[in-house]
């Protein structure tokens, strides 16, 4: 009798993360805009963030994170056959940061592309990589979330400049027929709410000009409070639906690794799942919101500190500009 075909899944075999060494604390920001450490901690949970130096860009952070992931996987760069970089603060519109990274890694003839789903970008990339691997189209895919968002902040706008930080996280995916790996991914977007978080200048709608500079259109703008409300509702539904569709009870979850934007949003999501906060990976107090890099940086820290172990059920979730939101459920 023929053996039943084994399920092929993709599995994250290694992670790596990197953040620039320069720290900017809330107290440092108190000297720049009318804000306070107390306000920032109470409203967001953030205490400090890392910021790129003048000559550092997203690809530099991506390169460092990728080297660590490759080392942790025991692989050489030539073993990678696709690169996806999730970023909204790419080095430049083109060439893509993924192509720049490919060159830095000295790999040739692999597909490499950037993906823009803002803070949900890492999970979108994971979902795409998962599809390519499950269909055995590519064998080993490097996905990176890399952001140098502090370069796009208006340091006169206290409603945004306190929130964001720079960094990168990388993961390498490979096929497995073991009972583990990516169990499901769910991706969503609602473009009708696109004006909640924007960077309007520099594209074909508002090409760079004296006028776009004057109007500060090359900086991030956010309707924070409106975004907050939609994020809480969308993420609560998302995590419940993700577990339900996979027949997993919240009590079976080993760890929730959320996008690190706001502690209150994360607490609301955990509370909807009935999950105690010790089952939630948090590092936003040290990095701020690093957009597409936040989940892979947090995931890498969870792996390194033994908070994620073989067999664990891990839930990733994110929400960001677009608007976009996404989840991934993984058996580690
Ligand atoms: N320091 C001091 N006061 C500040 C401030 C700062 N850095 N930023 C805003 N304020 C003031 C506002 O001016 C406002 O004052 P007013 O009441 O006199 O008008 C007051 O604080 C409340 O502002 P509000 O925007 O309602 O605060 P909030 O509780 O919504 O918190 C965010 C603001 C941005 C922290 C929060 O809305 C948030 O995290 N939003 C979601 C972000 C997100 O998830 N984005 C998706 C990924 S990028």
Boltz pocket constraint, residues with backbone or C-beta under 6 A from the ligand:
constraints:
  - pocket:
      binder: B
      contacts: [[A, 34], [A, 35], [A, 36], [A, 39], [A, 40], [A, 43], [A, 44], [A, 119], [A, 158], [A, 159], [A, 160], [A, 162], [A, 197], [A, 223], [A, 224], [A, 225], [A, 226], [A, 227], [A, 228], [A, 231], [A, 261], [A, 262], [A, 265], [A, 289], [A, 319], [A, 320], [A, 321]]
      max_distance: 6.0
